[in-house]
Amino acid sequence: MAKCQFYRTEMVTARGHAAHSGRREPPPQRTLAGWCAHEFSPVDRIKAVTVVGGAKMLACGGDLAKCPIADKL
C-alpha cells in the first residue's frame, strides 16, 4: 500500500445529548476523522470534523490505490 502525502487524521469528540431532562448525558464519543489536504479533495478538514458521519466520508484511508482524485495528483 502506497501512502498518500495529502492524507491527514484528526481525533474528533462528539458530545452525547440527553434525550429528556433529568436523564444522564451519555459519554462523549471519540472517532478518528480522515481528510485530504489536496485542493481537489472531496473531503476537506471542515467536512471531516463538522459533518455528521464526516469521519467516514473519505474511503481511501490514505491508500493511493483507492484515491478518488488519483488523476489530479
N, CA, C and O atoms as a Tripos MOL2 file, in Angstrom:
@<TRIPOS>MOLECULE
protein
  292   291    73     0     0
PROTEIN
NO_CHARGES

@<TRIPOS>ATOM
      1 N           0.8400   -1.1800    0.0000 N.3       1 MET1
      2 CA          0.0000    0.0000    0.0000 C.3       1 MET1
      3 C           0.8840    1.2410    0.0000 C.2       1 MET1
      4 O           1.6990    1.4330    0.9030 O.2       1 MET1
      5 N           0.7200    2.0690   -1.0020 N.am      2 ALA2
      6 CA          1.4470    3.3270   -1.0670 C.3       2 ALA2
      7 C           0.6810    4.3820   -0.2790 C.2       2 ALA2
      8 O          -0.5180    4.5660   -0.4880 O.2       2 ALA2
      9 N           1.3670    5.0760    0.6270 N.am      3 LYS3
     10 CA          0.7300    6.0890    1.4560 C.3       3 LYS3
     11 C           0.6310    7.4100    0.7100 C.2       3 LYS3
     12 O           1.5560    7.8090    0.0030 O.2       3 LYS3
     13 N          -0.4930    8.0780    0.8750 N.am      4 CYS4
     14 CA         -0.7320    9.3760    0.2410 C.3       4 CYS4
     15 C          -0.1050   10.4850    1.0910 C.2       4 CYS4
     16 O          -0.2210   10.4740    2.3170 O.2       4 CYS4
     17 N           0.5420   11.4130    0.4540 N.am      5 GLN5
     18 CA          1.1760   12.5200    1.1710 C.3       5 GLN5
     19 C           0.1640   13.5710    1.6380 C.2       5 GLN5
     20 O           0.5060   14.4220    2.4580 O.2       5 GLN5
     21 N          -1.0730   13.5290    1.1340 N.am      6 PHE6
     22 CA         -2.0900   14.5080    1.4900 C.3       6 PHE6
     23 C          -3.0450   14.0180    2.5840 C.2       6 PHE6
     24 O          -3.8110   14.8150    3.1250 O.2       6 PHE6
     25 N          -3.0160   12.7350    2.9150 N.am      7 TYR7
     26 CA         -3.9520   12.1670    3.8890 C.3       7 TYR7
     27 C          -3.5810   12.5920    5.3000 C.2       7 TYR7
     28 O          -2.4290   12.4670    5.7160 O.2       7 TYR7
     29 N          -4.5690   13.0980    6.0340 N.am      8 ARG8
     30 CA         -4.3780   13.5320    7.4150 C.3       8 ARG8
     31 C          -5.4800   12.9220    8.2900 C.2       8 ARG8
     32 O          -6.5530   12.5750    7.7960 O.2       8 ARG8
     33 N          -5.2100   12.7990    9.5680 N.am      9 THR9
     34 CA         -6.2260   12.3310   10.5150 C.3       9 THR9
     35 C          -6.2780   13.2800   11.6970 C.2       9 THR9
     36 O          -5.3130   13.9740   12.0190 O.2       9 THR9
     37 N          -7.4430   13.2840   12.3300 N.am     10 GLU10
     38 CA         -7.6450   14.1270   13.4990 C.3      10 GLU10
     39 C          -8.6740   13.4490   14.4000 C.2      10 GLU10
     40 O          -9.6640   12.9000   13.9160 O.2      10 GLU10
     41 N          -8.4390   13.4880   15.6970 N.am     11 MET11
     42 CA         -9.3740   12.9050   16.6540 C.3      11 MET11
     43 C         -10.5130   13.9040   16.8820 C.2      11 MET11
     44 O         -10.2780   15.0700   17.1980 O.2      11 MET11
     45 N         -11.7570   13.4220   16.7150 N.am     12 VAL12
     46 CA        -12.9430   14.2660   16.8590 C.3      12 VAL12
     47 C         -13.7650   13.7280   18.0230 C.2      12 VAL12
     48 O         -13.9990   12.5240   18.1250 O.2      12 VAL12
     49 N         -14.1980   14.6220   18.8930 N.am     13 THR13
     50 CA        -15.0250   14.2420   20.0280 C.3      13 THR13
     51 C         -16.4370   14.7660   19.8080 C.2      13 THR13
     52 O         -16.6410   15.9710   19.6670 O.2      13 THR13
     53 N         -17.4150   13.8560   19.7800 N.am     14 ALA14
     54 CA        -18.8220   14.2290   19.6190 C.3      14 ALA14
     55 C         -19.5000   14.0760   20.9690 C.2      14 ALA14
     56 O         -19.4660   13.0120   21.5880 O.2      14 ALA14
     57 N         -20.1120   15.1560   21.4080 N.am     15 ARG15
     58 CA        -20.7680   15.1530   22.7130 C.3      15 ARG15
     59 C         -22.1210   14.4770   22.6120 C.2      15 ARG15
     60 O         -22.8700   14.7320   21.6690 O.2      15 ARG15
     61 N         -22.4450   13.6230   23.5630 N.am     16 GLY16
     62 CA        -23.7490   12.9850   23.6110 C.3      16 GLY16
     63 C         -24.7720   13.9480   24.1930 C.2      16 GLY16
     64 O         -24.4070   14.8550   24.9400 O.2      16 GLY16
     65 N         -26.0300   13.7690   23.8690 N.am     17 HIS17
     66 CA        -27.0880   14.6420   24.3740 C.3      17 HIS17
     67 C         -28.1360   13.8090   25.0960 C.2      17 HIS17
     68 O         -28.5150   12.7310   24.6370 O.2      17 HIS17
     69 N         -28.5960   14.3170   26.2210 N.am     18 ALA18
     70 CA        -29.6490   13.6360   26.9630 C.3      18 ALA18
     71 C         -30.9660   13.8190   26.2200 C.2      18 ALA18
     72 O         -31.2800   14.9250   25.7780 O.2      18 ALA18
     73 N         -31.7350   12.7490   26.0800 N.am     19 ALA19
     74 CA        -32.9980   12.7960   25.3600 C.3      19 ALA19
     75 C         -34.0780   13.5260   26.1630 C.2      19 ALA19
     76 O         -34.9330   14.1940   25.5810 O.2      19 ALA19
     77 N         -34.0470   13.4050   27.4810 N.am     20 HIS20
     78 CA        -35.0360   14.0360   28.3500 C.3      20 HIS20
     79 C         -34.3200   14.7230   29.5010 C.2      20 HIS20
     80 O         -33.2330   14.3080   29.9040 O.2      20 HIS20
     81 N         -34.9260   15.7640   30.0220 N.am     21 SER21
     82 CA        -34.3160   16.4100   31.1810 C.3      21 SER21
     83 C         -34.3640   15.4290   32.3550 C.2      21 SER21
     84 O         -35.3230   14.6710   32.4940 O.2      21 SER21
     85 N         -33.3670   15.4460   33.1670 N.am     22 GLY22
     86 CA        -33.2760   14.5250   34.2770 C.3      22 GLY22
     87 C         -32.5020   13.2570   33.9610 C.2      22 GLY22
     88 O         -32.0790   12.5420   34.8700 O.2      22 GLY22
     89 N         -32.3140   12.9740   32.6820 N.am     23 ARG23
     90 CA        -31.5240   11.7990   32.3020 C.3      23 ARG23
     91 C         -30.0620   12.1800   32.2490 C.2      23 ARG23
     92 O         -29.7020   13.3300   31.9920 O.2      23 ARG23
     93 N         -29.2390   11.2000   32.4950 N.am     24 ARG24
     94 CA        -27.8030   11.4380   32.4000 C.3      24 ARG24
     95 C         -27.3880   11.5220   30.9400 C.2      24 ARG24
     96 O         -27.8950   10.8000   30.0820 O.2      24 ARG24
     97 N         -26.4690   12.4070   30.6910 N.am     25 GLU25
     98 CA        -25.9470   12.5500   29.3330 C.3      25 GLU25
     99 C         -24.9880   11.4050   29.0480 C.2      25 GLU25
    100 O         -24.1300   11.0980   29.8750 O.2      25 GLU25
    101 N         -25.1230   10.7630   27.8770 N.am     26 PRO26
    102 CA        -24.1800    9.6850   27.5450 C.3      26 PRO26
    103 C         -22.7550   10.2360   27.4000 C.2      26 PRO26
    104 O         -22.5790   11.4240   27.1290 O.2      26 PRO26
    105 N         -21.7550    9.3950   27.5760 N.am     27 PRO27
    106 CA        -20.3770    9.8680   27.4570 C.3      27 PRO27
    107 C         -20.0630   10.2960   26.0210 C.2      27 PRO27
    108 O         -20.6700    9.7940   25.0750 O.2      27 PRO27
    109 N         -19.1330   11.2050   25.8650 N.am     28 PRO28
    110 CA        -18.7550   11.6350   24.5100 C.3      28 PRO28
    111 C         -18.1240   10.4910   23.7270 C.2      28 PRO28
    112 O         -17.4910    9.6050   24.3010 O.2      28 PRO28
    113 N         -18.3040   10.5220   22.4060 N.am     29 GLN29
    114 CA        -17.7170    9.5060   21.5370 C.3      29 GLN29
    115 C         -16.5620   10.1160   20.7650 C.2      29 GLN29
    116 O         -16.6740   11.2080   20.2080 O.2      29 GLN29
    117 N         -15.4560    9.3980   20.7410 N.am     30 ARG30
    118 CA        -14.2760    9.8690   20.0090 C.3      30 ARG30
    119 C         -14.0920    9.0070   18.7710 C.2      30 ARG30
    120 O         -14.1250    7.7790   18.8470 O.2      30 ARG30
    121 N         -13.8980    9.6570   17.6340 N.am     31 THR31
    122 CA        -13.6360    8.9440   16.3890 C.3      31 THR31
    123 C         -12.4460    9.5940   15.6810 C.2      31 THR31
    124 O         -12.1480   10.7710   15.8840 O.2      31 THR31
    125 N         -11.7950    8.8200   14.8690 N.am     32 LEU32
    126 CA        -10.6660    9.3180   14.0900 C.3      32 LEU32
    127 C         -11.1870    9.7580   12.7290 C.2      32 LEU32
    128 O         -11.6620    8.9380   11.9440 O.2      32 LEU32
    129 N         -11.0970   11.0520   12.4540 N.am     33 ALA33
    130 CA        -11.5850   11.6100   11.1920 C.3      33 ALA33
    131 C         -10.4380   11.6990   10.1920 C.2      33 ALA33
    132 O          -9.4100   12.3150   10.4740 O.2      33 ALA33
    133 N         -10.6180   11.0820    9.0200 N.am     34 GLY34
    134 CA         -9.6220   11.1530    7.9560 C.3      34 GLY34
    135 C         -10.0380   12.1980    6.9370 C.2      34 GLY34
    136 O         -11.2090   12.2680    6.5610 O.2      34 GLY34
    137 N          -9.1010   13.0040    6.4910 N.am     35 TRP35
    138 CA         -9.3820   14.0260    5.4970 C.3      35 TRP35
    139 C          -8.1730   14.2160    4.5980 C.2      35 TRP35
    140 O          -7.0790   13.7360    4.8950 O.2      35 TRP35
    141 N          -8.3830   14.9210    3.4980 N.am     36 CYS36
    142 CA         -7.3420   15.0970    2.4860 C.3      36 CYS36
    143 C          -6.9730   16.5710    2.3660 C.2      36 CYS36
    144 O          -7.8540   17.4270    2.2740 O.2      36 CYS36
    145 N          -5.6890   16.8680    2.3680 N.am     37 ALA37
    146 CA         -5.2070   18.2440    2.2780 C.3      37 ALA37
    147 C          -5.0690   18.7370    0.8330 C.2      37 ALA37
    148 O          -4.6950   19.8910    0.6220 O.2      37 ALA37
    149 N          -5.3580   17.9020   -0.1570 N.am     38 HIS38
    150 CA         -5.2630   18.2860   -1.5660 C.3      38 HIS38
    151 C          -6.3850   19.2610   -1.9130 C.2      38 HIS38
    152 O          -7.4890   19.1290   -1.3850 O.2      38 HIS38
    153 N          -6.1330   20.2330   -2.7840 N.am     39 GLU39
    154 CA         -7.1300   21.2540   -3.1040 C.3      39 GLU39
    155 C          -8.3640   20.7070   -3.8280 C.2      39 GLU39
    156 O          -9.4210   21.3350   -3.7650 O.2      39 GLU39
    157 N          -8.2710   19.5590   -4.5150 N.am     40 PHE40
    158 CA         -9.4110   18.9800   -5.2330 C.3      40 PHE40
    159 C         -10.0830   17.8500   -4.4480 C.2      40 PHE40
    160 O         -10.8900   17.1060   -5.0070 O.2      40 PHE40
    161 N          -9.7660   17.7190   -3.1940 N.am     41 SER41
    162 CA        -10.3100   16.6370   -2.3780 C.3      41 SER41
    163 C         -11.8180   16.7860   -2.1620 C.2      41 SER41
    164 O         -12.3040   17.8970   -1.9470 O.2      41 SER41
    165 N         -12.5640   15.6660   -2.2170 N.am     42 PRO42
    166 CA        -13.9940   15.7280   -1.9260 C.3      42 PRO42
    167 C         -14.2790   15.8870   -0.4280 C.2      42 PRO42
    168 O         -15.3800   16.2900   -0.0530 O.2      42 PRO42
    169 N         -13.3020   15.5760    0.4300 N.am     43 VAL43
    170 CA        -13.4780   15.6910    1.8850 C.3      43 VAL43
    171 C         -12.3110   16.4970    2.4540 C.2      43 VAL43
    172 O         -11.1920   15.9940    2.5650 O.2      43 VAL43
    173 N         -12.5850   17.7530    2.8120 N.am     44 ASP44
    174 CA        -11.5590   18.5730    3.4440 C.3      44 ASP44
    175 C         -11.6950   18.4580    4.9640 C.2      44 ASP44
    176 O         -12.5580   17.7320    5.4580 O.2      44 ASP44
    177 N         -10.8590   19.1580    5.6890 N.am     45 ARG45
    178 CA        -10.8580   19.0550    7.1450 C.3      45 ARG45
    179 C         -12.1910   19.4880    7.7430 C.2      45 ARG45
    180 O         -12.6820   18.8510    8.6750 O.2      45 ARG45
    181 N         -12.7750   20.5430    7.2330 N.am     46 ILE46
    182 CA        -14.0340   21.0590    7.7700 C.3      46 ILE46
    183 C         -15.1500   20.0180    7.6390 C.2      46 ILE46
    184 O         -15.8940   19.7890    8.5930 O.2      46 ILE46
    185 N         -15.2700   19.3950    6.4820 N.am     47 LYS47
    186 CA        -16.2890   18.3590    6.2920 C.3      47 LYS47
    187 C         -16.0500   17.1690    7.2080 C.2      47 LYS47
    188 O         -16.9920   16.6440    7.8030 O.2      47 LYS47
    189 N         -14.8180   16.7460    7.3250 N.am     48 ALA48
    190 CA        -14.4970   15.5610    8.1300 C.3      48 ALA48
    191 C         -14.7810   15.7850    9.6050 C.2      48 ALA48
    192 O         -15.1590   14.8500   10.3110 O.2      48 ALA48
    193 N         -14.6050   17.0110   10.0790 N.am     49 VAL49
    194 CA        -14.7460   17.2970   11.5030 C.3      49 VAL49
    195 C         -16.1650   17.7300   11.8760 C.2      49 VAL49
    196 O         -16.6430   17.3790   12.9550 O.2      49 VAL49
    197 N         -16.8450   18.4790   11.0160 N.am     50 THR50
    198 CA        -18.1250   19.0630   11.4110 C.3      50 THR50
    199 C         -19.3580   18.3300   10.9050 C.2      50 THR50
    200 O         -20.4000   18.3880   11.5580 O.2      50 THR50
    201 N         -19.2860   17.6530    9.7870 N.am     51 VAL51
    202 CA        -20.4480   16.9740    9.2170 C.3      51 VAL51
    203 C         -20.6930   15.6630    9.9580 C.2      51 VAL51
    204 O         -19.7520   14.9260   10.2540 O.2      51 VAL51
    205 N         -21.9560   15.3760   10.2560 N.am     52 VAL52
    206 CA        -22.2950   14.1090   10.9060 C.3      52 VAL52
    207 C         -21.9070   12.9740    9.9640 C.2      52 VAL52
    208 O         -22.3480   12.9480    8.8150 O.2      52 VAL52
    209 N         -21.1080   12.0600   10.4260 N.am     53 GLY53
    210 CA        -20.6080   10.9660    9.5940 C.3      53 GLY53
    211 C         -19.4290   11.3700    8.7270 C.2      53 GLY53
    212 O         -18.9560   10.5730    7.9160 O.2      53 GLY53
    213 N         -18.9530   12.5820    8.8850 N.am     54 GLY54
    214 CA        -17.8390   13.0730    8.0730 C.3      54 GLY54
    215 C         -16.5540   12.3180    8.2910 C.2      54 GLY54
    216 O         -15.7020   12.2710    7.4030 O.2      54 GLY54
    217 N         -16.3990   11.7250    9.4600 N.am     55 ALA55
    218 CA        -15.1920   10.9720    9.7640 C.3      55 ALA55
    219 C         -15.0450    9.7520    8.8670 C.2      55 ALA55
    220 O         -13.9380    9.2390    8.7000 O.2      55 ALA55
    221 N         -16.1460    9.2800    8.2870 N.am     56 LYS56
    222 CA        -16.1120    8.0880    7.4420 C.3      56 LYS56
    223 C         -16.3300    8.4080    5.9620 C.2      56 LYS56
    224 O         -16.4840    7.4920    5.1550 O.2      56 LYS56
    225 N         -16.3440    9.6800    5.5960 N.am     57 MET57
    226 CA        -16.6210   10.0750    4.2140 C.3      57 MET57
    227 C         -15.4780    9.7380    3.2560 C.2      57 MET57
    228 O         -15.7290    9.4000    2.0990 O.2      57 MET57
    229 N         -14.2450    9.8230    3.7080 N.am     58 LEU58
    230 CA        -13.0920    9.5650    2.8480 C.3      58 LEU58
    231 C         -12.7450    8.0860    2.9340 C.2      58 LEU58
    232 O         -12.1650    7.6330    3.9210 O.2      58 LEU58
    233 N         -13.1000    7.3440    1.9070 N.am     59 ALA59
    234 CA        -12.9860    5.8750    1.9320 C.3      59 ALA59
    235 C         -11.5800    5.3580    1.6310 C.2      59 ALA59
    236 O         -11.3090    4.1810    1.8690 O.2      59 ALA59
    237 N         -10.6940    6.1820    1.1260 N.am     60 CYS60
    238 CA         -9.3790    5.6910    0.7200 C.3      60 CYS60
    239 C          -8.4940    5.3270    1.9030 C.2      60 CYS60
    240 O          -7.6830    4.4070    1.8030 O.2      60 CYS60
    241 N          -8.6350    6.0310    3.0180 N.am     61 GLY61
    242 CA         -7.8150    5.7460    4.1870 C.3      61 GLY61
    243 C          -6.3370    6.0110    3.9770 C.2      61 GLY61
    244 O          -5.5090    5.4560    4.6990 O.2      61 GLY61
    245 N          -5.9830    6.8390    3.0170 N.am     62 GLY62
    246 CA         -4.5860    7.1590    2.7420 C.3      62 GLY62
    247 C          -3.9100    6.2240    1.7590 C.2      62 GLY62
    248 O          -2.7110    6.3550    1.5100 O.2      62 GLY62
    249 N          -4.6600    5.2750    1.1920 N.am     63 ASP63
    250 CA         -4.1290    4.3210    0.2200 C.3      63 ASP63
    251 C          -4.2590    4.9230   -1.1810 C.2      63 ASP63
    252 O          -5.3690    5.2270   -1.6180 O.2      63 ASP63
    253 N          -3.1600    5.0950   -1.8770 N.am     64 LEU64
    254 CA         -3.1880    5.7070   -3.2080 C.3      64 LEU64
    255 C          -3.9570    4.8840   -4.2290 C.2      64 LEU64
    256 O          -4.4850    5.4410   -5.1910 O.2      64 LEU64
    257 N          -4.0330    3.5700   -4.0400 N.am     65 ALA65
    258 CA         -4.7860    2.7160   -4.9730 C.3      65 ALA65
    259 C          -6.2870    2.9790   -4.9050 C.2      65 ALA65
    260 O          -7.0000    2.7170   -5.8730 O.2      65 ALA65
    261 N          -6.7720    3.4880   -3.7880 N.am     66 LYS66
    262 CA         -8.2030    3.7680   -3.6100 C.3      66 LYS66
    263 C          -8.5300    5.2600   -3.7090 C.2      66 LYS66
    264 O          -9.6650    5.6540   -3.4420 O.2      66 LYS66
    265 N          -7.5810    6.0760   -4.0780 N.am     67 CYS67
    266 CA         -7.7360    7.5280   -4.1070 C.3      67 CYS67
    267 C          -8.7680    7.9770   -5.1410 C.2      67 CYS67
    268 O          -8.6660    7.6100   -6.3110 O.2      67 CYS67
    269 N          -9.7820    8.7820   -4.7150 N.am     68 PRO68
    270 CA        -10.8020    9.2570   -5.6530 C.3      68 PRO68
    271 C         -10.3000   10.3510   -6.6010 C.2      68 PRO68
    272 O         -10.9460   10.6300   -7.6110 O.2      68 PRO68
    273 N          -9.1690   10.9680   -6.2930 N.am     69 ILE69
    274 CA         -8.6320   12.0370   -7.1500 C.3      69 ILE69
    275 C          -7.2310   11.6960   -7.6590 C.2      69 ILE69
    276 O          -6.4050   12.5900   -7.8470 O.2      69 ILE69
    277 N          -6.9630   10.4210   -7.8820 N.am     70 ALA70
    278 CA         -5.6330    9.9710   -8.3050 C.3      70 ALA70
    279 C          -5.1980   10.6210   -9.6160 C.2      70 ALA70
    280 O          -4.0070   10.8500   -9.8280 O.2      70 ALA70
    281 N          -6.1430   10.9150  -10.4870 N.am     71 ASP71
    282 CA         -5.7880   11.5260  -11.7740 C.3      71 ASP71
    283 C          -5.3170   12.9700  -11.6190 C.2      71 ASP71
    284 O          -4.7080   13.5100  -12.5430 O.2      71 ASP71
    285 N          -5.5780   13.6090  -10.4840 N.am     72 LYS72
    286 CA         -5.1940   15.0100  -10.2680 C.3      72 LYS72
    287 C          -3.9410   15.1500   -9.4200 C.2      72 LYS72
    288 O          -3.5070   16.2670   -9.1360 O.2      72 LYS72
    289 N          -3.3540   14.0270   -9.0090 N.am     73 LEU73
    290 CA         -2.1490   14.1040   -8.1480 C.3      73 LEU73
    291 C          -0.9170   14.3210   -8.9700 C.2      73 LEU73
    292 O           0.1820   14.4110   -8.4230 O.2      73 LEU73
@<TRIPOS>BOND
     1     1     2 1
     2     2     3 1
     3     3     4 2
     4     3     5 am
     5     5     6 1
     6     6     7 1
     7     7     8 2
     8     7     9 am
     9     9    10 1
    10    10    11 1
    11    11    12 2
    12    11    13 am
    13    13    14 1
    14    14    15 1
    15    15    16 2
    16    15    17 am
    17    17    18 1
    18    18    19 1
    19    19    20 2
    20    19    21 am
    21    21    22 1
    22    22    23 1
    23    23    24 2
    24    23    25 am
    25    25    26 1
    26    26    27 1
    27    27    28 2
    28    27    29 am
    29    29    30 1
    30    30    31 1
    31    31    32 2
    32    31    33 am
    33    33    34 1
    34    34    35 1
    35    35    36 2
    36    35    37 am
    37    37    38 1
    38    38    39 1
    39    39    40 2
    40    39    41 am
    41    41    42 1
    42    42    43 1
    43    43    44 2
    44    43    45 am
    45    45    46 1
    46    46    47 1
    47    47    48 2
    48    47    49 am
    49    49    50 1
    50    50    51 1
    51    51    52 2
    52    51    53 am
    53    53    54 1
    54    54    55 1
    55    55    56 2
    56    55    57 am
    57    57    58 1
    58    58    59 1
    59    59    60 2
    60    59    61 am
    61    61    62 1
    62    62    63 1
    63    63    64 2
    64    63    65 am
    65    65    66 1
    66    66    67 1
    67    67    68 2
    68    67    69 am
    69    69    70 1
    70    70    71 1
    71    71    72 2
    72    71    73 am
    73    73    74 1
    74    74    75 1
    75    75    76 2
    76    75    77 am
    77    77    78 1
    78    78    79 1
    79    79    80 2
    80    79    81 am
    81    81    82 1
    82    82    83 1
    83    83    84 2
    84    83    85 am
    85    85    86 1
    86    86    87 1
    87    87    88 2
    88    87    89 am
    89    89    90 1
    90    90    91 1
    91    91    92 2
    92    91    93 am
    93    93    94 1
    94    94    95 1
    95    95    96 2
    96    95    97 am
    97    97    98 1
    98    98    99 1
    99    99   100 2
   100    99   101 am
   101   101   102 1
   102   102   103 1
   103   103   104 2
   104   103   105 am
   105   105   106 1
   106   106   107 1
   107   107   108 2
   108   107   109 am
   109   109   110 1
   110   110   111 1
   111   111   112 2
   112   111   113 am
   113   113   114 1
   114   114   115 1
   115   115   116 2
   116   115   117 am
   117   117   118 1
   118   118   119 1
   119   119   120 2
   120   119   121 am
   121   121   122 1
   122   122   123 1
   123   123   124 2
   124   123   125 am
   125   125   126 1
   126   126   127 1
   127   127   128 2
   128   127   129 am
   129   129   130 1
   130   130   131 1
   131   131   132 2
   132   131   133 am
   133   133   134 1
   134   134   135 1
   135   135   136 2
   136   135   137 am
   137   137   138 1
   138   138   139 1
   139   139   140 2
   140   139   141 am
   141   141   142 1
   142   142   143 1
   143   143   144 2
   144   143   145 am
   145   145   146 1
   146   146   147 1
   147   147   148 2
   148   147   149 am
   149   149   150 1
   150   150   151 1
   151   151   152 2
   152   151   153 am
   153   153   154 1
   154   154   155 1
   155   155   156 2
   156   155   157 am
   157   157   158 1
   158   158   159 1
   159   159   160 2
   160   159   161 am
   161   161   162 1
   162   162   163 1
   163   163   164 2
   164   163   165 am
   165   165   166 1
   166   166   167 1
   167   167   168 2
   168   167   169 am
   169   169   170 1
   170   170   171 1
   171   171   172 2
   172   171   173 am
   173   173   174 1
   174   174   175 1
   175   175   176 2
   176   175   177 am
   177   177   178 1
   178   178   179 1
   179   179   180 2
   180   179   181 am
   181   181   182 1
   182   182   183 1
   183   183   184 2
   184   183   185 am
   185   185   186 1
   186   186   187 1
   187   187   188 2
   188   187   189 am
   189   189   190 1
   190   190   191 1
   191   191   192 2
   192   191   193 am
   193   193   194 1
   194   194   195 1
   195   195   196 2
   196   195   197 am
   197   197   198 1
   198   198   199 1
   199   199   200 2
   200   199   201 am
   201   201   202 1
   202   202   203 1
   203   203   204 2
   204   203   205 am
   205   205   206 1
   206   206   207 1
   207   207   208 2
   208   207   209 am
   209   209   210 1
   210   210   211 1
   211   211   212 2
   212   211   213 am
   213   213   214 1
   214   214   215 1
   215   215   216 2
   216   215   217 am
   217   217   218 1
   218   218   219 1
   219   219   220 2
   220   219   221 am
   221   221   222 1
   222   222   223 1
   223   223   224 2
   224   223   225 am
   225   225   226 1
   226   226   227 1
   227   227   228 2
   228   227   229 am
   229   229   230 1
   230   230   231 1
   231   231   232 2
   232   231   233 am
   233   233   234 1
   234   234   235 1
   235   235   236 2
   236   235   237 am
   237   237   238 1
   238   238   239 1
   239   239   240 2
   240   239   241 am
   241   241   242 1
   242   242   243 1
   243   243   244 2
   244   243   245 am
   245   245   246 1
   246   246   247 1
   247   247   248 2
   248   247   249 am
   249   249   250 1
   250   250   251 1
   251   251   252 2
   252   251   253 am
   253   253   254 1
   254   254   255 1
   255   255   256 2
   256   255   257 am
   257   257   258 1
   258   258   259 1
   259   259   260 2
   260   259   261 am
   261   261   262 1
   262   262   263 1
   263   263   264 2
   264   263   265 am
   265   265   266 1
   266   266   267 1
   267   267   268 2
   268   267   269 am
   269   269   270 1
   270   270   271 1
   271   271   272 2
   272   271   273 am
   273   273   274 1
   274   274   275 1
   275   275   276 2
   276   275   277 am
   277   277   278 1
   278   278   279 1
   279   279   280 2
   280   279   281 am
   281   281   282 1
   282   282   283 1
   283   283   284 2
   284   283   285 am
   285   285   286 1
   286   286   287 1
   287   287   288 2
   288   287   289 am
   289   289   290 1
   290   290   291 1
   291   291   292 2
@<TRIPOS>SUBSTRUCTURE
     1 MET1         2 RESIDUE 1 A MET
     2 ALA2         6 RESIDUE 1 A ALA
     3 LYS3        10 RESIDUE 1 A LYS
     4 CYS4        14 RESIDUE 1 A CYS
     5 GLN5        18 RESIDUE 1 A GLN
     6 PHE6        22 RESIDUE 1 A PHE
     7 TYR7        26 RESIDUE 1 A TYR
     8 ARG8        30 RESIDUE 1 A ARG
     9 THR9        34 RESIDUE 1 A THR
    10 GLU10       38 RESIDUE 1 A GLU
    11 MET11       42 RESIDUE 1 A MET
    12 VAL12       46 RESIDUE 1 A VAL
    13 THR13       50 RESIDUE 1 A THR
    14 ALA14       54 RESIDUE 1 A ALA
    15 ARG15       58 RESIDUE 1 A ARG
    16 GLY16       62 RESIDUE 1 A GLY
    17 HIS17       66 RESIDUE 1 A HIS
    18 ALA18       70 RESIDUE 1 A ALA
    19 ALA19       74 RESIDUE 1 A ALA
    20 HIS20       78 RESIDUE 1 A HIS
    21 SER21       82 RESIDUE 1 A SER
    22 GLY22       86 RESIDUE 1 A GLY
    23 ARG23       90 RESIDUE 1 A ARG
    24 ARG24       94 RESIDUE 1 A ARG
    25 GLU25       98 RESIDUE 1 A GLU
    26 PRO26      102 RESIDUE 1 A PRO
    27 PRO27      106 RESIDUE 1 A PRO
    28 PRO28      110 RESIDUE 1 A PRO
    29 GLN29      114 RESIDUE 1 A GLN
    30 ARG30      118 RESIDUE 1 A ARG
    31 THR31      122 RESIDUE 1 A THR
    32 LEU32      126 RESIDUE 1 A LEU
    33 ALA33      130 RESIDUE 1 A ALA
    34 GLY34      134 RESIDUE 1 A GLY
    35 TRP35      138 RESIDUE 1 A TRP
    36 CYS36      142 RESIDUE 1 A CYS
    37 ALA37      146 RESIDUE 1 A ALA
    38 HIS38      150 RESIDUE 1 A HIS
    39 GLU39      154 RESIDUE 1 A GLU
    40 PHE40      158 RESIDUE 1 A PHE
    41 SER41      162 RESIDUE 1 A SER
    42 PRO42      166 RESIDUE 1 A PRO
    43 VAL43      170 RESIDUE 1 A VAL
    44 ASP44      174 RESIDUE 1 A ASP
    45 ARG45      178 RESIDUE 1 A ARG
    46 ILE46      182 RESIDUE 1 A ILE
    47 LYS47      186 RESIDUE 1 A LYS
    48 ALA48      190 RESIDUE 1 A ALA
    49 VAL49      194 RESIDUE 1 A VAL
    50 THR50      198 RESIDUE 1 A THR
    51 VAL51      202 RESIDUE 1 A VAL
    52 VAL52      206 RESIDUE 1 A VAL
    53 GLY53      210 RESIDUE 1 A GLY
    54 GLY54      214 RESIDUE 1 A GLY
    55 ALA55      218 RESIDUE 1 A ALA
    56 LYS56      222 RESIDUE 1 A LYS
    57 MET57      226 RESIDUE 1 A MET
    58 LEU58      230 RESIDUE 1 A LEU
    59 ALA59      234 RESIDUE 1 A ALA
    60 CYS60      238 RESIDUE 1 A CYS
    61 GLY61      242 RESIDUE 1 A GLY
    62 GLY62      246 RESIDUE 1 A GLY
    63 ASP63      250 RESIDUE 1 A ASP
    64 LEU64      254 RESIDUE 1 A LEU
    65 ALA65      258 RESIDUE 1 A ALA
    66 LYS66      262 RESIDUE 1 A LYS
    67 CYS67      266 RESIDUE 1 A CYS
    68 PRO68      270 RESIDUE 1 A PRO
    69 ILE69      274 RESIDUE 1 A ILE
    70 ALA70      278 RESIDUE 1 A ALA
    71 ASP71      282 RESIDUE 1 A ASP
    72 LYS72      286 RESIDUE 1 A LYS
    73 LEU73      290 RESIDUE 1 A LEU
